Amino acid sequence: MKATDMRSMSVEGLRQYILDGRQELMNLRFQQANLVLNGTSRMRELKKDIARAKTIINEKKLSGEAA
């Protein structure tokens, strides 16, 4: 997901996005450990998206948008 799309989401929506991303990342790690996963690009994308969402949450906290 692009940062511009994330910026339009609420803080709660971003938190839910992070939780869902972590769950999917865990599933991909299990697939990789069982040699089922072909290619790890999705894992890399998820990690970056989670970090991006955390950054945007922090920006919103600092600007006073989040309670």
PDB file of N, CA, C, O and CB in Angstrom:
ATOM      1  N   MET A   1       0.845  -1.168   0.000  1.00  0.00           N
ATOM      2  CA  MET A   1       0.000   0.000   0.000  1.00  0.00           C
ATOM      3  C   MET A   1       0.897   1.239   0.000  1.00  0.00           C
ATOM      4  O   MET A   1       1.949   1.259   0.639  1.00  0.00           O
ATOM      5  CB  MET A   1      -0.965  -0.006   1.221  1.00  0.00           C
ATOM      6  N   LYS A   2       0.475   2.241  -0.705  1.00  0.00           N
ATOM      7  CA  LYS A   2       1.264   3.458  -0.795  1.00  0.00           C
ATOM      8  C   LYS A   2       1.060   4.316   0.450  1.00  0.00           C
ATOM      9  O   LYS A   2       0.036   4.228   1.128  1.00  0.00           O
ATOM     10  CB  LYS A   2       0.895   4.247  -2.059  1.00  0.00           C
ATOM     11  N   ALA A   3       2.059   5.145   0.730  1.00  0.00           N
ATOM     12  CA  ALA A   3       2.001   6.007   1.905  1.00  0.00           C
ATOM     13  C   ALA A   3       0.855   7.007   1.807  1.00  0.00           C
ATOM     14  O   ALA A   3       0.252   7.355   2.822  1.00  0.00           O
ATOM     15  CB  ALA A   3       3.321   6.744   2.084  1.00  0.00           C
ATOM     16  N   THR A   4       0.551   7.470   0.607  1.00  0.00           N
ATOM     17  CA  THR A   4      -0.555   8.423   0.465  1.00  0.00           C
ATOM     18  C   THR A   4      -1.884   7.780   0.835  1.00  0.00           C
ATOM     19  O   THR A   4      -2.753   8.435   1.409  1.00  0.00           O
ATOM     20  CB  THR A   4      -0.618   8.963  -0.968  1.00  0.00           C
ATOM     21  N   ASP A   5      -2.044   6.508   0.510  1.00  0.00           N
ATOM     22  CA  ASP A   5      -3.259   5.787   0.897  1.00  0.00           C
ATOM     23  C   ASP A   5      -3.311   5.598   2.410  1.00  0.00           C
ATOM     24  O   ASP A   5      -4.375   5.700   3.020  1.00  0.00           O
ATOM     25  CB  ASP A   5      -3.328   4.420   0.187  1.00  0.00           C
ATOM     26  N   MET A   6      -2.153   5.322   3.009  1.00  0.00           N
ATOM     27  CA  MET A   6      -2.101   5.113   4.451  1.00  0.00           C
ATOM     28  C   MET A   6      -2.394   6.401   5.210  1.00  0.00           C
ATOM     29  O   MET A   6      -3.027   6.375   6.266  1.00  0.00           O
ATOM     30  CB  MET A   6      -0.738   4.568   4.858  1.00  0.00           C
ATOM     31  N   ARG A   7      -1.938   7.519   4.676  1.00  0.00           N
ATOM     32  CA  ARG A   7      -2.159   8.790   5.360  1.00  0.00           C
ATOM     33  C   ARG A   7      -3.642   9.147   5.441  1.00  0.00           C
ATOM     34  O   ARG A   7      -4.057   9.873   6.344  1.00  0.00           O
ATOM     35  CB  ARG A   7      -1.400   9.900   4.650  1.00  0.00           C
ATOM     36  N   SER A   8      -4.428   8.648   4.518  1.00  0.00           N
ATOM     37  CA  SER A   8      -5.862   8.939   4.547  1.00  0.00           C
ATOM     38  C   SER A   8      -6.618   8.024   5.511  1.00  0.00           C
ATOM     39  O   SER A   8      -7.792   8.261   5.795  1.00  0.00           O
ATOM     40  CB  SER A   8      -6.448   8.806   3.149  1.00  0.00           C
ATOM     41  N   MET A   9      -5.957   6.982   6.015  1.00  0.00           N
ATOM     42  CA  MET A   9      -6.593   6.057   6.951  1.00  0.00           C
ATOM     43  C   MET A   9      -6.561   6.630   8.367  1.00  0.00           C
ATOM     44  O   MET A   9      -5.730   7.482   8.681  1.00  0.00           O
ATOM     45  CB  MET A   9      -5.896   4.678   6.912  1.00  0.00           C
ATOM     46  N   SER A  10      -7.469   6.158   9.215  1.00  0.00           N
ATOM     47  CA  SER A  10      -7.459   6.562  10.619  1.00  0.00           C
ATOM     48  C   SER A  10      -6.370   5.780  11.353  1.00  0.00           C
ATOM     49  O   SER A  10      -5.818   4.812  10.829  1.00  0.00           O
ATOM     50  CB  SER A  10      -8.855   6.327  11.280  1.00  0.00           C
ATOM     51  N   VAL A  11      -6.074   6.219  12.572  1.00  0.00           N
ATOM     52  CA  VAL A  11      -5.056   5.543  13.374  1.00  0.00           C
ATOM     53  C   VAL A  11      -5.499   4.117  13.685  1.00  0.00           C
ATOM     54  O   VAL A  11      -4.693   3.189  13.630  1.00  0.00           O
ATOM     55  CB  VAL A  11      -4.781   6.321  14.681  1.00  0.00           C
ATOM     56  N   GLU A  12      -6.770   3.942  14.010  1.00  0.00           N
ATOM     57  CA  GLU A  12      -7.273   2.591  14.289  1.00  0.00           C
ATOM     58  C   GLU A  12      -7.199   1.708  13.049  1.00  0.00           C
ATOM     59  O   GLU A  12      -6.887   0.521  13.147  1.00  0.00           O
ATOM     60  CB  GLU A  12      -8.720   2.653  14.800  1.00  0.00           C
ATOM     61  N   GLY A  13      -7.480   2.275  11.901  1.00  0.00           N
ATOM     62  CA  GLY A  13      -7.364   1.523  10.656  1.00  0.00           C
ATOM     63  C   GLY A  13      -5.931   1.103  10.387  1.00  0.00           C
ATOM     64  O   GLY A  13      -5.677  -0.004   9.912  1.00  0.00           O
ATOM     65  N   LEU A  14      -4.999   1.990  10.692  1.00  0.00           N
ATOM     66  CA  LEU A  14      -3.584   1.661  10.515  1.00  0.00           C
ATOM     67  C   LEU A  14      -3.148   0.575  11.488  1.00  0.00           C
ATOM     68  O   LEU A  14      -2.387  -0.324  11.128  1.00  0.00           O
ATOM     69  CB  LEU A  14      -2.717   2.909  10.700  1.00  0.00           C
ATOM     70  N   ARG A  15      -3.631   0.661  12.715  1.00  0.00           N
ATOM     71  CA  ARG A  15      -3.281  -0.375  13.700  1.00  0.00           C
ATOM     72  C   ARG A  15      -3.809  -1.738  13.262  1.00  0.00           C
ATOM     73  O   ARG A  15      -3.124  -2.751  13.404  1.00  0.00           O
ATOM     74  CB  ARG A  15      -3.845  -0.013  15.091  1.00  0.00           C
ATOM     75  N   GLN A  16      -5.015  -1.756  12.734  1.00  0.00           N
ATOM     76  CA  GLN A  16      -5.585  -3.014  12.238  1.00  0.00           C
ATOM     77  C   GLN A  16      -4.786  -3.527  11.045  1.00  0.00           C
ATOM     78  O   GLN A  16      -4.570  -4.731  10.906  1.00  0.00           O
ATOM     79  CB  GLN A  16      -7.067  -2.824  11.845  1.00  0.00           C
ATOM     80  N   TYR A  17      -4.349  -2.611  10.186  1.00  0.00           N
ATOM     81  CA  TYR A  17      -3.532  -2.977   9.029  1.00  0.00           C
ATOM     82  C   TYR A  17      -2.216  -3.608   9.492  1.00  0.00           C
ATOM     83  O   TYR A  17      -1.744  -4.574   8.894  1.00  0.00           O
ATOM     84  CB  TYR A  17      -3.257  -1.735   8.141  1.00  0.00           C
ATOM     85  N   ILE A  18      -1.628  -3.060  10.555  1.00  0.00           N
ATOM     86  CA  ILE A  18      -0.382  -3.611  11.098  1.00  0.00           C
ATOM     87  C   ILE A  18      -0.624  -5.012  11.648  1.00  0.00           C
ATOM     88  O   ILE A  18       0.168  -5.920  11.398  1.00  0.00           O
ATOM     89  CB  ILE A  18       0.189  -2.691  12.205  1.00  0.00           C
ATOM     90  N   LEU A  19      -1.710  -5.193  12.392  1.00  0.00           N
ATOM     91  CA  LEU A  19      -2.012  -6.522  12.944  1.00  0.00           C
ATOM     92  C   LEU A  19      -2.222  -7.553  11.841  1.00  0.00           C
ATOM     93  O   LEU A  19      -1.718  -8.673  11.925  1.00  0.00           O
ATOM     94  CB  LEU A  19      -3.254  -6.457  13.835  1.00  0.00           C
ATOM     95  N   ASP A  20      -2.962  -7.172  10.819  1.00  0.00           N
ATOM     96  CA  ASP A  20      -3.194  -8.086   9.700  1.00  0.00           C
ATOM     97  C   ASP A  20      -1.888  -8.399   8.972  1.00  0.00           C
ATOM     98  O   ASP A  20      -1.652  -9.538   8.570  1.00  0.00           O
ATOM     99  CB  ASP A  20      -4.216  -7.487   8.721  1.00  0.00           C
ATOM    100  N   GLY A  21      -1.056  -7.397   8.808  1.00  0.00           N
ATOM    101  CA  GLY A  21       0.228  -7.589   8.141  1.00  0.00           C
ATOM    102  C   GLY A  21       1.145  -8.509   8.921  1.00  0.00           C
ATOM    103  O   GLY A  21       1.828  -9.353   8.341  1.00  0.00           O
ATOM    104  N   ARG A  22       1.161  -8.347  10.239  1.00  0.00           N
ATOM    105  CA  ARG A  22       1.984  -9.228  11.076  1.00  0.00           C
ATOM    106  C   ARG A  22       1.507 -10.677  10.980  1.00  0.00           C
ATOM    107  O   ARG A  22       2.315 -11.605  10.931  1.00  0.00           O
ATOM    108  CB  ARG A  22       1.954  -8.759  12.542  1.00  0.00           C
ATOM    109  N   GLN A  23       0.190 -10.859  10.956  1.00  0.00           N
ATOM    110  CA  GLN A  23      -0.368 -12.209  10.839  1.00  0.00           C
ATOM    111  C   GLN A  23       0.035 -12.840   9.507  1.00  0.00           C
ATOM    112  O   GLN A  23       0.446 -14.000   9.459  1.00  0.00           O
ATOM    113  CB  GLN A  23      -1.907 -12.175  10.971  1.00  0.00           C
ATOM    114  N   GLU A  24      -0.085 -12.070   8.432  1.00  0.00           N
ATOM    115  CA  GLU A  24       0.291 -12.589   7.116  1.00  0.00           C
ATOM    116  C   GLU A  24       1.789 -12.874   7.052  1.00  0.00           C
ATOM    117  O   GLU A  24       2.212 -13.861   6.449  1.00  0.00           O
ATOM    118  CB  GLU A  24      -0.107 -11.596   6.013  1.00  0.00           C
ATOM    119  N   LEU A  25       2.590 -12.009   7.674  1.00  0.00           N
ATOM    120  CA  LEU A  25       4.035 -12.206   7.695  1.00  0.00           C
ATOM    121  C   LEU A  25       4.395 -13.490   8.441  1.00  0.00           C
ATOM    122  O   LEU A  25       5.284 -14.229   8.018  1.00  0.00           O
ATOM    123  CB  LEU A  25       4.731 -11.000   8.343  1.00  0.00           C
ATOM    124  N   MET A  26       3.710 -13.751   9.542  1.00  0.00           N
ATOM    125  CA  MET A  26       3.956 -14.979  10.293  1.00  0.00           C
ATOM    126  C   MET A  26       3.622 -16.204   9.435  1.00  0.00           C
ATOM    127  O   MET A  26       4.370 -17.181   9.428  1.00  0.00           O
ATOM    128  CB  MET A  26       3.126 -14.992  11.598  1.00  0.00           C
ATOM    129  N   ASN A  27       2.508 -16.149   8.719  1.00  0.00           N
ATOM    130  CA  ASN A  27       2.134 -17.263   7.849  1.00  0.00           C
ATOM    131  C   ASN A  27       3.172 -17.478   6.753  1.00  0.00           C
ATOM    132  O   ASN A  27       3.500 -18.616   6.417  1.00  0.00           O
ATOM    133  CB  ASN A  27       0.759 -17.015   7.226  1.00  0.00           C
ATOM    134  N   LEU A  28       3.688 -16.387   6.197  1.00  0.00           N
ATOM    135  CA  LEU A  28       4.712 -16.511   5.161  1.00  0.00           C
ATOM    136  C   LEU A  28       6.006 -17.097   5.724  1.00  0.00           C
ATOM    137  O   LEU A  28       6.693 -17.860   5.044  1.00  0.00           O
ATOM    138  CB  LEU A  28       4.990 -15.149   4.524  1.00  0.00           C
ATOM    139  N   ARG A  29       6.334 -16.742   6.960  1.00  0.00           N
ATOM    140  CA  ARG A  29       7.538 -17.309   7.590  1.00  0.00           C
ATOM    141  C   ARG A  29       7.389 -18.812   7.795  1.00  0.00           C
ATOM    142  O   ARG A  29       8.344 -19.565   7.606  1.00  0.00           O
ATOM    143  CB  ARG A  29       7.818 -16.620   8.941  1.00  0.00           C
ATOM    144  N   PHE A  30       6.190 -19.249   8.182  1.00  0.00           N
ATOM    145  CA  PHE A  30       5.949 -20.685   8.327  1.00  0.00           C
ATOM    146  C   PHE A  30       6.072 -21.389   6.981  1.00  0.00           C
ATOM    147  O   PHE A  30       6.644 -22.475   6.892  1.00  0.00           O
ATOM    148  CB  PHE A  30       4.560 -20.940   8.936  1.00  0.00           C
ATOM    149  N   GLN A  31       5.535 -20.772   5.939  1.00  0.00           N
ATOM    150  CA  GLN A  31       5.643 -21.356   4.604  1.00  0.00           C
ATOM    151  C   GLN A  31       7.099 -21.448   4.168  1.00  0.00           C
ATOM    152  O   GLN A  31       7.505 -22.431   3.547  1.00  0.00           O
ATOM    153  CB  GLN A  31       4.840 -20.532   3.592  1.00  0.00           C
ATOM    154  N   GLN A  32       7.878 -20.429   4.492  1.00  0.00           N
ATOM    155  CA  GLN A  32       9.292 -20.432   4.122  1.00  0.00           C
ATOM    156  C   GLN A  32      10.040 -21.532   4.881  1.00  0.00           C
ATOM    157  O   GLN A  32      10.899 -22.205   4.312  1.00  0.00           O
ATOM    158  CB  GLN A  32       9.928 -19.053   4.408  1.00  0.00           C
ATOM    159  N   ALA A  33       9.716 -21.712   6.151  1.00  0.00           N
ATOM    160  CA  ALA A  33      10.380 -22.739   6.949  1.00  0.00           C
ATOM    161  C   ALA A  33      10.041 -24.136   6.444  1.00  0.00           C
ATOM    162  O   ALA A  33      10.858 -25.050   6.549  1.00  0.00           O
ATOM    163  CB  ALA A  33       9.989 -22.604   8.417  1.00  0.00           C
ATOM    164  N   ASN A  34       8.847 -24.304   5.902  1.00  0.00           N
ATOM    165  CA  ASN A  34       8.426 -25.605   5.379  1.00  0.00           C
ATOM    166  C   ASN A  34       8.760 -25.778   3.906  1.00  0.00           C
ATOM    167  O   ASN A  34       8.335 -26.748   3.279  1.00  0.00           O
ATOM    168  CB  ASN A  34       6.941 -25.787   5.582  1.00  0.00           C
ATOM    169  N   LEU A  35       9.515 -24.849   3.358  1.00  0.00           N
ATOM    170  CA  LEU A  35       9.965 -24.877   1.960  1.00  0.00           C
ATOM    171  C   LEU A  35       8.796 -24.856   0.977  1.00  0.00           C
ATOM    172  O   LEU A  35       8.885 -25.434  -0.106  1.00  0.00           O
ATOM    173  CB  LEU A  35      10.820 -26.115   1.711  1.00  0.00           C
ATOM    174  N   VAL A  36       7.709 -24.196   1.349  1.00  0.00           N
ATOM    175  CA  VAL A  36       6.545 -24.076   0.477  1.00  0.00           C
ATOM    176  C   VAL A  36       6.574 -22.747  -0.268  1.00  0.00           C
ATOM    177  O   VAL A  36       6.067 -22.643  -1.385  1.00  0.00           O
ATOM    178  CB  VAL A  36       5.245 -24.206   1.288  1.00  0.00           C
ATOM    179  N   LEU A  37       7.166 -21.739   0.350  1.00  0.00           N
ATOM    180  CA  LEU A  37       7.165 -20.387  -0.206  1.00  0.00           C
ATOM    181  C   LEU A  37       8.177 -20.273  -1.339  1.00  0.00           C
ATOM    182  O   LEU A  37       9.352 -20.601  -1.172  1.00  0.00           O
ATOM    183  CB  LEU A  37       7.473 -19.350   0.888  1.00  0.00           C
ATOM    184  N   ASN A  38       7.713 -19.810  -2.484  1.00  0.00           N
ATOM    185  CA  ASN A  38       8.597 -19.568  -3.620  1.00  0.00           C
ATOM    186  C   ASN A  38       8.772 -18.067  -3.781  1.00  0.00           C
ATOM    187  O   ASN A  38       7.871 -17.381  -4.263  1.00  0.00           O
ATOM    188  CB  ASN A  38       8.033 -20.209  -4.927  1.00  0.00           C
ATOM    189  N   GLY A  39       9.908 -17.564  -3.387  1.00  0.00           N
ATOM    190  CA  GLY A  39      10.162 -16.130  -3.482  1.00  0.00           C
ATOM    191  C   GLY A  39       9.765 -15.423  -2.199  1.00  0.00           C
ATOM    192  O   GLY A  39       8.738 -15.738  -1.596  1.00  0.00           O
ATOM    193  N   THR A  40      10.567 -14.485  -1.795  1.00  0.00           N
ATOM    194  CA  THR A  40      10.336 -13.809  -0.526  1.00  0.00           C
ATOM    195  C   THR A  40      10.011 -12.334  -0.707  1.00  0.00           C
ATOM    196  O   THR A  40      10.081 -11.565   0.252  1.00  0.00           O
ATOM    197  CB  THR A  40      11.544 -13.958   0.363  1.00  0.00           C
ATOM    198  N   SER A  41       9.661 -11.933  -1.907  1.00  0.00           N
ATOM    199  CA  SER A  41       9.411 -10.513  -2.141  1.00  0.00           C
ATOM    200  C   SER A  41       8.201 -10.016  -1.354  1.00  0.00           C
ATOM    201  O   SER A  41       8.193  -8.869  -0.907  1.00  0.00           O
ATOM    202  CB  SER A  41       9.205 -10.255  -3.628  1.00  0.00           C
ATOM    203  N   ARG A  42       7.185 -10.849  -1.175  1.00  0.00           N
ATOM    204  CA  ARG A  42       5.999 -10.434  -0.422  1.00  0.00           C
ATOM    205  C   ARG A  42       6.362 -10.167   1.034  1.00  0.00           C
ATOM    206  O   ARG A  42       5.816  -9.249   1.646  1.00  0.00           O
ATOM    207  CB  ARG A  42       4.894 -11.508  -0.511  1.00  0.00           C
ATOM    208  N   MET A  43       7.278 -10.958   1.600  1.00  0.00           N
ATOM    209  CA  MET A  43       7.710 -10.737   2.974  1.00  0.00           C
ATOM    210  C   MET A  43       8.376  -9.373   3.097  1.00  0.00           C
ATOM    211  O   MET A  43       8.116  -8.629   4.042  1.00  0.00           O
ATOM    212  CB  MET A  43       8.672 -11.852   3.431  1.00  0.00           C
ATOM    213  N   ARG A  44       9.220  -9.055   2.154  1.00  0.00           N
ATOM    214  CA  ARG A  44       9.924  -7.771   2.162  1.00  0.00           C
ATOM    215  C   ARG A  44       8.930  -6.614   2.057  1.00  0.00           C
ATOM    216  O   ARG A  44       9.050  -5.617   2.769  1.00  0.00           O
ATOM    217  CB  ARG A  44      10.944  -7.706   1.005  1.00  0.00           C
ATOM    218  N   GLU A  45       7.954  -6.754   1.170  1.00  0.00           N
ATOM    219  CA  GLU A  45       6.930  -5.720   1.008  1.00  0.00           C
ATOM    220  C   GLU A  45       6.132  -5.527   2.298  1.00  0.00           C
ATOM    221  O   GLU A  45       5.862  -4.396   2.701  1.00  0.00           O
ATOM    222  CB  GLU A  45       5.985  -6.082  -0.147  1.00  0.00           C
ATOM    223  N   LEU A  46       5.761  -6.622   2.934  1.00  0.00           N
ATOM    224  CA  LEU A  46       4.980  -6.532   4.167  1.00  0.00           C
ATOM    225  C   LEU A  46       5.751  -5.832   5.272  1.00  0.00           C
ATOM    226  O   LEU A  46       5.202  -4.989   5.982  1.00  0.00           O
ATOM    227  CB  LEU A  46       4.563  -7.916   4.629  1.00  0.00           C
ATOM    228  N   LYS A  47       7.030  -6.181   5.417  1.00  0.00           N
ATOM    229  CA  LYS A  47       7.834  -5.548   6.457  1.00  0.00           C
ATOM    230  C   LYS A  47       7.936  -4.047   6.232  1.00  0.00           C
ATOM    231  O   LYS A  47       7.863  -3.263   7.178  1.00  0.00           O
ATOM    232  CB  LYS A  47       9.227  -6.168   6.504  1.00  0.00           C
ATOM    233  N   LYS A  48       8.103  -3.654   4.985  1.00  0.00           N
ATOM    234  CA  LYS A  48       8.194  -2.226   4.674  1.00  0.00           C
ATOM    235  C   LYS A  48       6.860  -1.529   4.893  1.00  0.00           C
ATOM    236  O   LYS A  48       6.825  -0.401   5.386  1.00  0.00           O
ATOM    237  CB  LYS A  48       8.658  -2.022   3.230  1.00  0.00           C
ATOM    238  N   ASP A  49       5.763  -2.186   4.534  1.00  0.00           N
ATOM    239  CA  ASP A  49       4.440  -1.596   4.747  1.00  0.00           C
ATOM    240  C   ASP A  49       4.141  -1.420   6.232  1.00  0.00           C
ATOM    241  O   ASP A  49       3.572  -0.407   6.637  1.00  0.00           O
ATOM    242  CB  ASP A  49       3.361  -2.464   4.098  1.00  0.00           C
ATOM    243  N   ILE A  50       4.523  -2.401   7.039  1.00  0.00           N
ATOM    244  CA  ILE A  50       4.305  -2.308   8.484  1.00  0.00           C
ATOM    245  C   ILE A  50       5.107  -1.145   9.057  1.00  0.00           C
ATOM    246  O   ILE A  50       4.592  -0.371   9.863  1.00  0.00           O
ATOM    247  CB  ILE A  50       4.696  -3.633   9.187  1.00  0.00           C
ATOM    248  N   ALA A  51       6.361  -1.021   8.643  1.00  0.00           N
ATOM    249  CA  ALA A  51       7.197   0.090   9.112  1.00  0.00           C
ATOM    250  C   ALA A  51       6.623   1.427   8.656  1.00  0.00           C
ATOM    251  O   ALA A  51       6.636   2.399   9.411  1.00  0.00           O
ATOM    252  CB  ALA A  51       8.640  -0.068   8.602  1.00  0.00           C
ATOM    253  N   ARG A  52       6.125   1.478   7.434  1.00  0.00           N
ATOM    254  CA  ARG A  52       5.534   2.706   6.901  1.00  0.00           C
ATOM    255  C   ARG A  52       4.296   3.093   7.711  1.00  0.00           C
ATOM    256  O   ARG A  52       4.101   4.267   8.024  1.00  0.00           O
ATOM    257  CB  ARG A  52       5.169   2.532   5.407  1.00  0.00           C
ATOM    258  N   ALA A  53       3.467   2.117   8.047  1.00  0.00           N
ATOM    259  CA  ALA A  53       2.261   2.384   8.833  1.00  0.00           C
ATOM    260  C   ALA A  53       2.621   2.875  10.233  1.00  0.00           C
ATOM    261  O   ALA A  53       1.981   3.789  10.753  1.00  0.00           O
ATOM    262  CB  ALA A  53       1.389   1.121   8.923  1.00  0.00           C
ATOM    263  N   LYS A  54       3.638   2.276  10.842  1.00  0.00           N
ATOM    264  CA  LYS A  54       4.077   2.720  12.164  1.00  0.00           C
ATOM    265  C   LYS A  54       4.584   4.158  12.115  1.00  0.00           C
ATOM    266  O   LYS A  54       4.319   4.944  13.025  1.00  0.00           O
ATOM    267  CB  LYS A  54       5.172   1.792  12.705  1.00  0.00           C
ATOM    268  N   THR A  55       5.304   4.499  11.065  1.00  0.00           N
ATOM    269  CA  THR A  55       5.817   5.855  10.910  1.00  0.00           C
ATOM    270  C   THR A  55       4.674   6.854  10.785  1.00  0.00           C
ATOM    271  O   THR A  55       4.716   7.925  11.391  1.00  0.00           O
ATOM    272  CB  THR A  55       6.734   5.944   9.687  1.00  0.00           C
ATOM    273  N   ILE A  56       3.668   6.515  10.015  1.00  0.00           N
ATOM    274  CA  ILE A  56       2.532   7.421   9.820  1.00  0.00           C
ATOM    275  C   ILE A  56       1.742   7.577  11.117  1.00  0.00           C
ATOM    276  O   ILE A  56       1.263   8.670  11.416  1.00  0.00           O
ATOM    277  CB  ILE A  56       1.612   6.904   8.693  1.00  0.00           C
ATOM    278  N   ILE A  57       1.599   6.500  11.890  1.00  0.00           N
ATOM    279  CA  ILE A  57       0.937   6.606  13.194  1.00  0.00           C
ATOM    280  C   ILE A  57       1.711   7.564  14.084  1.00  0.00           C
ATOM    281  O   ILE A  57       1.117   8.404  14.759  1.00  0.00           O
ATOM    282  CB  ILE A  57       0.815   5.216  13.870  1.00  0.00           C
ATOM    283  N   ASN A  58       3.029   7.443  14.089  1.00  0.00           N
ATOM    284  CA  ASN A  58       3.857   8.324  14.906  1.00  0.00           C
ATOM    285  C   ASN A  58       3.736   9.772  14.442  1.00  0.00           C
ATOM    286  O   ASN A  58       3.675  10.682  15.269  1.00  0.00           O
ATOM    287  CB  ASN A  58       5.320   7.875  14.861  1.00  0.00           C
ATOM    288  N   GLU A  59       3.701   9.994  13.142  1.00  0.00           N
ATOM    289  CA  GLU A  59       3.529  11.352  12.615  1.00  0.00           C
ATOM    290  C   GLU A  59       2.196  11.938  13.063  1.00  0.00           C
ATOM    291  O   GLU A  59       2.118  13.111  13.430  1.00  0.00           O
ATOM    292  CB  GLU A  59       3.618  11.351  11.078  1.00  0.00           C
ATOM    293  N   LYS A  60       1.153  11.122  13.031  1.00  0.00           N
ATOM    294  CA  LYS A  60      -0.164  11.599  13.442  1.00  0.00           C
ATOM    295  C   LYS A  60      -0.198  11.906  14.933  1.00  0.00           C
ATOM    296  O   LYS A  60      -0.849  12.863  15.354  1.00  0.00           O
ATOM    297  CB  LYS A  60      -1.235  10.566  13.095  1.00  0.00           C
ATOM    298  N   LYS A  61       0.500  11.100  15.739  1.00  0.00           N
ATOM    299  CA  LYS A  61       0.565  11.367  17.174  1.00  0.00           C
ATOM    300  C   LYS A  61       1.267  12.694  17.435  1.00  0.00           C
ATOM    301  O   LYS A  61       0.808  13.498  18.247  1.00  0.00           O
ATOM    302  CB  LYS A  61       1.291  10.224  17.907  1.00  0.00           C
ATOM    303  N   LEU A  62       2.371  12.918  16.751  1.00  0.00           N
ATOM    304  CA  LEU A  62       3.135  14.143  16.965  1.00  0.00           C
ATOM    305  C   LEU A  62       2.385  15.381  16.490  1.00  0.00           C
ATOM    306  O   LEU A  62       2.552  16.461  17.057  1.00  0.00           O
ATOM    307  CB  LEU A  62       4.467  14.051  16.258  1.00  0.00           C
ATOM    308  N   SER A  63       1.570  15.237  15.466  1.00  0.00           N
ATOM    309  CA  SER A  63       0.820  16.386  14.964  1.00  0.00           C
ATOM    310  C   SER A  63      -0.472  16.608  15.749  1.00  0.00           C
ATOM    311  O   SER A  63      -1.142  17.624  15.563  1.00  0.00           O
ATOM    312  CB  SER A  63       0.501  16.198  13.487  1.00  0.00           C
ATOM    313  N   GLY A  64      -0.824  15.677  16.614  1.00  0.00           N
ATOM    314  CA  GLY A  64      -2.011  15.834  17.441  1.00  0.00           C
ATOM    315  C   GLY A  64      -3.275  15.277  16.831  1.00  0.00           C
ATOM    316  O   GLY A  64      -4.359  15.505  17.369  1.00  0.00           O
ATOM    317  N   GLU A  65      -3.182  14.561  15.736  1.00  0.00           N
ATOM    318  CA  GLU A  65      -4.374  13.991  15.102  1.00  0.00           C
ATOM    319  C   GLU A  65      -4.905  12.789  15.866  1.00  0.00           C
ATOM    320  O   GLU A  65      -6.106  12.520  15.848  1.00  0.00           O
ATOM    321  CB  GLU A  65      -4.067  13.590  13.669  1.00  0.00           C
ATOM    322  N   ALA A  66      -4.017  12.065  16.537  1.00  0.00           N
ATOM    323  CA  ALA A  66      -4.424  10.845  17.241  1.00  0.00           C
ATOM    324  C   ALA A  66      -4.592  11.139  18.722  1.00  0.00           C
ATOM    325  O   ALA A  66      -3.873  11.963  19.287  1.00  0.00           O
ATOM    326  CB  ALA A  66      -3.391   9.710  17.028  1.00  0.00           C
ATOM    327  N   ALA A  67      -5.523  10.476  19.333  1.00  0.00           N
ATOM    328  CA  ALA A  67      -5.751  10.672  20.766  1.00  0.00           C
ATOM    329  C   ALA A  67      -5.017   9.628  21.564  1.00  0.00           C
ATOM    330  O   ALA A  67      -5.087   9.627  22.793  1.00  0.00           O
ATOM    331  CB  ALA A  67      -7.242  10.629  21.094  1.00  0.00           C
TER     332      ALA A  67
END
